């Protein structure tokens, strides 16, 4: 069965997409640690990040950088942190989390409770801020 991320890529499951190109997609996390918490995913379904071929992995990081710069334009933060966990969904991905303290990227803390309207608004702002 296709991963939840592949289902999002194929538009079988809705998501708040902030950026997309031929090989990558970025969308808001539905259980965000901070406002603007975004997942960056290769469209190629590979379970483990470091099983990606070098070109795909490098391209993913360049794409993530563009998304992070967009997040910084929208969400007040000192910087955007990048985390690789990879245990919750069997599809390679990175988390981009706006940071004002190290605690902001603590996956043990309870996620924010944001409405679909709030998520849609944040996604639209980030999407508009990303420079391609």
MDTraj code that builds the backbone (N, CA, C; nanometers):
import mdtraj as md
import numpy as np

residues = "UNK UNK UNK UNK UNK UNK UNK UNK UNK UNK UNK UNK UNK UNK UNK UNK UNK UNK UNK UNK UNK UNK UNK UNK UNK UNK UNK UNK UNK UNK UNK UNK UNK UNK UNK UNK UNK UNK UNK UNK UNK UNK UNK UNK UNK UNK UNK UNK UNK UNK UNK UNK UNK UNK UNK UNK UNK UNK UNK UNK UNK UNK UNK UNK UNK UNK UNK UNK UNK UNK UNK UNK UNK UNK UNK UNK UNK UNK UNK UNK UNK UNK UNK UNK UNK UNK UNK UNK UNK UNK UNK UNK UNK UNK UNK UNK UNK UNK UNK UNK UNK UNK UNK UNK UNK UNK UNK UNK UNK UNK UNK UNK UNK UNK UNK UNK UNK UNK UNK UNK UNK UNK UNK UNK UNK UNK UNK UNK UNK UNK UNK UNK".split()
xyz = np.array([
    [0.0838, -0.1187, 0.0000],
    [0.0000, 0.0000, 0.0000],
    [0.0881, 0.1249, 0.0000],
    [0.0437, 0.2245, -0.0701],
    [0.1183, 0.3501, -0.0791],
    [0.1214, 0.4194, 0.0570],
    [0.2334, 0.4855, 0.0858],
    [0.2457, 0.5592, 0.2115],
    [0.1470, 0.6763, 0.2121],
    [0.1193, 0.7281, 0.3298],
    [0.0316, 0.8453, 0.3408],
    [0.0892, 0.9615, 0.2601],
    [0.2224, 0.9709, 0.2530],
    [0.2830, 1.0793, 0.1757],
    [0.2600, 1.0592, 0.0256],
    [0.2692, 0.9359, -0.0218],
    [0.2397, 0.9086, -0.1628],
    [0.0931, 0.9389, -0.1919],
    [0.0062, 0.9093, -0.0975],
    [-0.1351, 0.9421, -0.1149],
    [-0.1552, 1.0935, -0.1234],
    [-0.0786, 1.1692, -0.0453],
    [-0.0846, 1.3161, -0.0548],
    [-0.0322, 1.3609, -0.1911],
    [0.0796, 1.3062, -0.2335],
    [0.1381, 1.3403, -0.3642],
    [0.0375, 1.3140, -0.4759],
    [-0.0352, 1.2013, -0.4652],
    [-0.1336, 1.1635, -0.5676],
    [-0.2693, 1.2311, -0.5483],
    [-0.2789, 1.3175, -0.4467],
    [-0.4003, 1.3937, -0.4153],
    [-0.5164, 1.3036, -0.3722],
    [-0.4836, 1.1850, -0.3204],
    [-0.5859, 1.0960, -0.2658],
    [-0.6187, 1.1348, -0.1216],
    [-0.5269, 1.2063, -0.0577],
    [-0.5445, 1.2562, 0.0787],
    [-0.5137, 1.4052, 0.0745],
    [-0.5983, 1.4885, 0.1361],
    [-0.5724, 1.6335, 0.1327],
    [-0.4543, 1.6725, 0.2212],
    [-0.3902, 1.7818, 0.1844],
    [-0.2792, 1.8375, 0.2626],
    [-0.2683, 1.9856, 0.2313],
    [-0.2026, 2.0571, 0.3214],
    [-0.1773, 2.1995, 0.3010],
    [-0.0387, 2.2124, 0.2375],
    [-0.0368, 2.2087, 0.1048],
    [0.0877, 2.2087, 0.0281],
    [0.1429, 2.3501, 0.0199],
    [0.2733, 2.3640, 0.0507],
    [0.3365, 2.4955, 0.0445],
    [0.4304, 2.5086, -0.0753],
    [0.4781, 2.3960, -0.1273],
    [0.5671, 2.4003, -0.2438],
    [0.5670, 2.2636, -0.3105],
    [0.5880, 2.2663, -0.4422],
    [0.5938, 2.1408, -0.5164],
    [0.6704, 2.1632, -0.6442],
    [0.7507, 2.0654, -0.6782],
    [0.8153, 2.0623, -0.8089],
    [0.8153, 1.9182, -0.8559],
    [0.8776, 1.8917, -0.9669],
    [0.8699, 1.7596, -1.0287],
    [0.9060, 1.6446, -0.9342],
    [1.0102, 1.6618, -0.8505],
    [1.0591, 1.5496, -0.7693],
    [1.0318, 1.5615, -0.6195],
    [0.9795, 1.6762, -0.5745],
    [0.9631, 1.6997, -0.4304],
    [0.8332, 1.7730, -0.4008],
    [0.7891, 1.7577, -0.2773],
    [0.6704, 1.8281, -0.2307],
    [0.6925, 1.8667, -0.0849],
    [0.6322, 1.9773, -0.0438],
    [0.6399, 2.0221, 0.0958],
    [0.4995, 2.0604, 0.1400],
    [0.4622, 2.0139, 0.2590],
    [0.3294, 2.0421, 0.3116],
    [0.3362, 2.0528, 0.4629],
    [0.2382, 2.1234, 0.5193],
    [0.2357, 2.1433, 0.6627],
    [0.2113, 2.0115, 0.7355],
    [0.2798, 1.9957, 0.8478],
    [0.2578, 1.8805, 0.9350],
    [0.1213, 1.8986, 1.0020],
    [0.0410, 1.7928, 1.0086],
    [-0.0912, 1.8047, 1.0712],
    [-0.0839, 1.8008, 1.2231],
    [0.0330, 1.7654, 1.2769],
    [0.0558, 1.7689, 1.4220],
    [0.1805, 1.8538, 1.4474],
    [0.1717, 1.9839, 1.4200],
    [0.2921, 2.0688, 1.4219],
    [0.3478, 2.0935, 1.5614],
    [0.4802, 2.0964, 1.5669],
    [0.5488, 2.1351, 1.6899],
    [0.5480, 2.2869, 1.7053],
    [0.5420, 2.3570, 1.5944],
    [0.5395, 2.5031, 1.5915],
    [0.4598, 2.5454, 1.4683],
    [0.4074, 2.6653, 1.4722],
    [0.3365, 2.7182, 1.3557],
    [0.4337, 2.7197, 1.2377],
    [0.3920, 2.6646, 1.1236],
    [0.4778, 2.6593, 1.0058],
    [0.5579, 2.5312, 0.9928],
    [0.5456, 2.4374, 1.0874],
    [0.6155, 2.3080, 1.0818],
    [0.5774, 2.2389, 0.9506],
    [0.6770, 2.2119, 0.8689],
    [0.6559, 2.1620, 0.7332],
    [0.7339, 2.0335, 0.7109],
    [0.6744, 1.9422, 0.6352],
    [0.7423, 1.8190, 0.5942],
    [0.7855, 1.8348, 0.4494],
    [0.9084, 1.7951, 0.4202],
    [0.9615, 1.8001, 0.2846],
    [0.9902, 1.6563, 0.2435],
    [0.9331, 1.6164, 0.1299],
    [0.9274, 1.4760, 0.0918],
    [0.9674, 1.4581, -0.0545],
    [1.0515, 1.3586, -0.0835],
    [1.0721, 1.3257, -0.2248],
    [0.9479, 1.2530, -0.2762],
    [0.9122, 1.2750, -0.4001],
    [0.7957, 1.2058, -0.4555],
    [0.8244, 1.0575, -0.4765],
    [0.9492, 1.0242, -0.4936],
    [0.9910, 0.8848, -0.5058],
    [0.9757, 0.8197, -0.3679],
    [0.8952, 0.7145, -0.3582],
    [0.8699, 0.6513, -0.2289],
    [0.9840, 0.5571, -0.1919],
    [1.0672, 0.6050, -0.1009],
    [1.1776, 0.5286, -0.0438],
    [1.1640, 0.5429, 0.1068],
    [1.1740, 0.4336, 0.1795],
    [1.1493, 0.4345, 0.3237],
    [1.2498, 0.5183, 0.4014],
    [1.3772, 0.4976, 0.3783],
    [1.4828, 0.5544, 0.4624],
    [1.5582, 0.6637, 0.3874],
    [1.5707, 0.7787, 0.4496],
    [1.6329, 0.8947, 0.3859],
    [1.7678, 0.8611, 0.3232],
    [1.8498, 0.7853, 0.3950],
    [1.9840, 0.7583, 0.3452],
    [1.9901, 0.6418, 0.2464],
    [1.8729, 0.5899, 0.2078],
    [1.8651, 0.4971, 0.0951],
    [1.8353, 0.5714, -0.0348],
    [1.8071, 0.7019, -0.0269],
    [1.7877, 0.7815, -0.1478],
    [1.9194, 0.7898, -0.2238],
    [1.9118, 0.7927, -0.3557],
    [2.0340, 0.8131, -0.4339],
    [2.0858, 0.9543, -0.4060],
    [2.2142, 0.9754, -0.4296],
    [2.2781, 1.1025, -0.3948],
    [2.2119, 1.2223, -0.4605],
    [2.1726, 1.2083, -0.5852],
    [2.1107, 1.3203, -0.6564],
    [1.9762, 1.3582, -0.5922],
    [1.8967, 1.2601, -0.5578],
    [1.7659, 1.2867, -0.4960],
    [1.7835, 1.3472, -0.3569],
    [1.8774, 1.2926, -0.2798],
    [1.9022, 1.3452, -0.1450],
    [1.9512, 1.4895, -0.1510],
    [2.0470, 1.5166, -0.2391],
    [2.0975, 1.6534, -0.2537],
    [1.9886, 1.7491, -0.2989],
    [1.9078, 1.7060, -0.3948],
    [1.7981, 1.7890, -0.4433],
    [1.6940, 1.8151, -0.3359],
    [1.6702, 1.7148, -0.2509],
    [1.5753, 1.7307, -0.1409],
    [1.6220, 1.8410, -0.0459],
    [1.7509, 1.8433, -0.0161],
    [1.8029, 1.9452, 0.0754],
    [1.7993, 2.0849, 0.0134],
    [1.8261, 2.0949, -0.1152],
    [1.8175, 2.2248, -0.1830],
    [1.6721, 2.2732, -0.1840],
    [1.5801, 2.1828, -0.2123],
    [1.4374, 2.2168, -0.2097],
    [1.3953, 2.2578, -0.0688],
    [1.4426, 2.1835, 0.0325],
    [1.4106, 2.2158, 0.1722],
    [1.4623, 2.3544, 0.2086],
    [1.5777, 2.3911, 0.1569],
    [1.6329, 2.5245, 0.1845],
    [1.5387, 2.6328, 0.1320],
    [1.4872, 2.6167, 0.0108],
    [1.3932, 2.7145, -0.0463],
    [1.2690, 2.7267, 0.0417],
    [1.2191, 2.6122, 0.0880],
    [1.1003, 2.6124, 0.1731],
    [1.1315, 2.6798, 0.3063],
    [1.2465, 2.6475, 0.3650],
    [1.2857, 2.7069, 0.4934],
    [1.2951, 2.8588, 0.4825],
    [1.3502, 2.9085, 0.3745],
    [1.3600, 3.0531, 0.3559],
    [1.2210, 3.1166, 0.3471],
    [1.1271, 3.0455, 0.2846],
    [0.9888, 3.0939, 0.2803],
    [0.9251, 3.0949, 0.4182],
    [0.9492, 2.9894, 0.4950],
    [0.8953, 2.9823, 0.6311],
    [0.9458, 3.1005, 0.7131],
    [1.0757, 3.1303, 0.7015],
    [1.1349, 3.2407, 0.7776],
    [1.0717, 3.3751, 0.7436],
    [1.0217, 3.3897, 0.6233],
    [0.9573, 3.5144, 0.5833],
    [0.8200, 3.5311, 0.6483],
    [0.7590, 3.4201, 0.6907],
    [0.6213, 3.4208, 0.7392],
    [0.6108, 3.4027, 0.8904],
    [0.6907, 3.3135, 0.9438],
    [0.6805, 3.2776, 1.0853],
    [0.7938, 3.3442, 1.1631],
    [0.7621, 3.4262, 1.2624],
    [0.8686, 3.4878, 1.3419],
    [0.9498, 3.3790, 1.4141],
    [1.0779, 3.3707, 1.3807],
    [1.1634, 3.2698, 1.4419],
    [1.3091, 3.3118, 1.4268],
    [1.3935, 3.2554, 1.5107],
    [1.5369, 3.2833, 1.5009],
    [1.5989, 3.2099, 1.3837],
    [1.5492, 3.0890, 1.3588],
    [1.5937, 3.0096, 1.2439],
    [1.4970, 2.8948, 1.2234],
    [1.5171, 2.8214, 1.1160],
    [1.4362, 2.7031, 1.0894],
    [1.5264, 2.5823, 1.1095],
    [1.4839, 2.4939, 1.1996],
    [1.5594, 2.3718, 1.2257],
    [1.5164, 2.2609, 1.1321],
    [1.6071, 2.1675, 1.1100],
    [1.5796, 2.0517, 1.0256],
    [1.5994, 1.9264, 1.1096],
    [1.5017, 1.8376, 1.1064],
    [1.5124, 1.7122, 1.1800],
    [1.4774, 1.5963, 1.0879],
    [1.5499, 1.4872, 1.1062],
    [1.5211, 1.3633, 1.0368],
    [1.4889, 1.2607, 1.1443],
    [1.3667, 1.2119, 1.1432],
    [1.3274, 1.1086, 1.2384],
    [1.2989, 0.9815, 1.1593],
    [1.1979, 0.9872, 1.0747],
    [1.1746, 0.8796, 0.9800],
    [1.1143, 0.7521, 1.0337],
    [1.0642, 0.7536, 1.1558],
    [1.0052, 0.6318, 1.2104],
    [0.8531, 0.6292, 1.1988],
    [0.7924, 0.7450, 1.1893],
    [0.6472, 0.7517, 1.1925],
    [0.5805, 0.7222, 1.0581],
    [0.6474, 0.7478, 0.9478],
    [0.5946, 0.7186, 0.8141],
    [0.7069, 0.6548, 0.7334],
    [0.6764, 0.5442, 0.6681],
    [0.7765, 0.4711, 0.5897],
    [0.7946, 0.5356, 0.4521],
    [0.8355, 0.6623, 0.4546],
    [0.8621, 0.7384, 0.3319],
    [0.9599, 0.8477, 0.3735],
    [1.0746, 0.8523, 0.3121],
    [1.1788, 0.9486, 0.3485],
    [1.1211, 1.0900, 0.3553],
    [1.1625, 1.1656, 0.4571],
    [1.1170, 1.3038, 0.4710],
    [1.2013, 1.3750, 0.5752],
    [1.1973, 1.5071, 0.5693],
    [1.2614, 1.5897, 0.6716],
    [1.1561, 1.6853, 0.7272],
    [1.1747, 1.7207, 0.8536],
    [1.0895, 1.8179, 0.9207],
    [1.1605, 1.9528, 0.9196],
    [1.0909, 2.0579, 0.8822],
    [1.1392, 2.1951, 0.8970],
    [1.0548, 2.2595, 1.0059],
    [1.1206, 2.3013, 1.1144],
    [1.0485, 2.3536, 1.2293],
    [1.1032, 2.4919, 1.2650],
    [1.0177, 2.5956, 1.2632],
    [1.0617, 2.7279, 1.3077],
    [1.1069, 2.7204, 1.4536],
    [1.2226, 2.7802, 1.4829],
    [1.2822, 2.7707, 1.6159],
    [1.3044, 2.9069, 1.6795],
    [1.2662, 2.9155, 1.8045],
    [1.3063, 3.0265, 1.8898],
    [1.3809, 2.9735, 2.0117],
    [1.3734, 2.8420, 2.0326],
    [1.4497, 2.7741, 2.1374],
    [1.4651, 2.6279, 2.0962],
    [1.5566, 2.5569, 2.1594],
    [1.5784, 2.4160, 2.1287],
    [1.4534, 2.3333, 2.1592],
    [1.3743, 2.3775, 2.2557],
    [1.2520, 2.3053, 2.2929],
    [1.1514, 2.3013, 2.1774],
    [1.1576, 2.3968, 2.0870],
    [1.0614, 2.4033, 1.9768],
    [1.0677, 2.2814, 1.8857],
    [1.1772, 2.2080, 1.8873],
    [1.1912, 2.0912, 1.8006],
    [1.1932, 1.9610, 1.8818],
    [1.1365, 1.9667, 2.0012],
    [1.1266, 1.8495, 2.0887],
    [1.0012, 1.7705, 2.0505],
    [1.0206, 1.6527, 1.9933],
    [0.9081, 1.5733, 1.9455],
    [0.8287, 1.5076, 2.0590],
    [0.8724, 1.5244, 2.1822],
    [0.7978, 1.4722, 2.2972],
    [0.6911, 1.5704, 2.3454],
    [0.7024, 1.6959, 2.3050],
    [0.6035, 1.7939, 2.3509],
    [0.4739, 1.7776, 2.2725],
    [0.3611, 1.8176, 2.3319],
    [0.2336, 1.8034, 2.2613],
    [0.2283, 1.8942, 2.1386],
    [0.1712, 1.8439, 2.0304],
    [0.1608, 1.9274, 1.9100],
    [0.0620, 2.0412, 1.9303],
    [0.0784, 2.1436, 1.8484],
    [-0.0172, 2.2544, 1.8487],
    [-0.1513, 2.2056, 1.7945],
    [-0.2565, 2.2667, 1.8387],
    [-0.3905, 2.2382, 1.7876],
    [-0.4320, 2.3554, 1.6995],
    [-0.4151, 2.3408, 1.5691],
    [-0.4506, 2.4472, 1.4753],
    [-0.5689, 2.4026, 1.3910],
    [-0.6590, 2.4953, 1.3633],
    [-0.7752, 2.4644, 1.2802],
    [-0.7324, 2.4500, 1.1342],
    [-0.8178, 2.3891, 1.0552],
    [-0.7907, 2.3773, 0.9119],
    [-0.7782, 2.5160, 0.8483],
    [-0.8570, 2.6101, 0.8965],
    [-0.8490, 2.7476, 0.8448],
    [-0.7128, 2.8097, 0.8777],
    [-0.6648, 2.7903, 1.0001],
    [-0.5331, 2.8430, 1.0385],
    [-0.4227, 2.7782, 0.9549],
    [-0.4314, 2.6463, 0.9367],
    [-0.3306, 2.5768, 0.8559],
    [-0.3334, 2.6264, 0.7110],
    [-0.4520, 2.6421, 0.6562],
    [-0.4641, 2.6904, 0.5184],
    [-0.4047, 2.8304, 0.5037],
    [-0.4285, 2.9166, 0.6007],
    [-0.3759, 3.0527, 0.5970],
    [-0.2231, 3.0524, 0.6035],
    [-0.1669, 2.9739, 0.6951],
    [-0.0210, 2.9644, 0.7075],
    [0.0387, 2.9093, 0.5785],
    [-0.0222, 2.8046, 0.5255],
    [0.0287, 2.7429, 0.4017],
    [0.0287, 2.8431, 0.2872],
    [-0.0786, 2.9189, 0.2732],
    [-0.0870, 3.0176, 0.1650],
    [0.0213, 3.1240, 0.1793],
    [0.0465, 3.1675, 0.3015],
    [0.1500, 3.2686, 0.3243],
    [0.2896, 3.2145, 0.2917],
    [0.3168, 3.0937, 0.3360],
    [0.4485, 3.0336, 0.3076],
    [0.4649, 3.0135, 0.1577],
    [0.3620, 2.9610, 0.0944],
    [0.3658, 2.9372, -0.0514],
    [0.3976, 3.0666, -0.1258],
    [0.3341, 3.1747, -0.0847],
    [0.3558, 3.3046, -0.1504],
    [0.4971, 3.3582, -0.1248],
    [0.5585, 3.3194, -0.0138],
    [0.6904, 3.3711, 0.0220],
    [0.8061, 3.2938, -0.0397],
    [0.7798, 3.1743, -0.0903],
    [0.8872, 3.0907, -0.1464],
    [0.9275, 3.1431, -0.2833],
    [1.0561, 3.1663, -0.2988],
    [1.1108, 3.2143, -0.4254],
    [1.1685, 3.0945, -0.5006],
    [1.1247, 3.0764, -0.6239],
    [1.1759, 2.9634, -0.7039],
    [1.2788, 3.0124, -0.8022],
])
top = md.Topology()
chain = top.add_chain()
for i, resn in enumerate(residues, 1):
    res = top.add_residue(resn, chain, resSeq=i)
    for name in ("N", "CA", "C"):
        top.add_atom(name, md.element.get_by_symbol(name[0]), res)
traj = md.Trajectory(xyz[None], top)
